[in-house]
Amino acid sequence: MAKQIALTKSNAVNRTFSFKAPGAANVMLVGDFTQWQKNPINLRKEPDGIWRVTIALEPGEHHYRFLVDGEWRDDPECVLQAANPFGSQNSIAVVPASRHA
């Protein structure tokens, strides 16, 4: 089992998420990889007003959204969207499988 866990971790790919909200007090990334609001990831505000975070994601499709000062927001930079059960859209991050030689 430990080998499988190590293998899974080695397949993870760093992905940066960003959201422009210069006036926001708090921006969080939530998605299927955070169990949505159960384990949100806080973004850090940079001097340019863009909030960013880099996380490791496993290969595959990951649905996500941003919570900006407690309000659900779409990722305006993401072209892949899917309807969710709440009448809005989730953004989709596609992480390709890494290829080792």
C-alpha positions, 0 to 999 in steps of 0.5 A: 500500500505504501508503494501505491501512495508514493506512486500517487504522490509522484504523479501529482502536478503543481498547478497555480490558481489565481483570481483578480480581486484587489478589493477582496478581504479573503479568497479561497479555492474550493473543489472536489479536491478539497471536499469543497467547503470542508477543506478550503485553500486560502489564496495569498493576495499579491501587490497587483491585486491578484490572489494566487496559490500553487497546489499539487493535483493528481492527474485527471479532471478537477471541478472547482470554484472560488469563494471571494469574501464568502460569495461563490465565483467562477474562474474567468480564466478557465474555459472548461465549465460544467453545470453543477447541481446548484444552477451555476457552473464549476470550472474544470482544471485538467491535469495531464498524467506526467510522463516519465522516461 
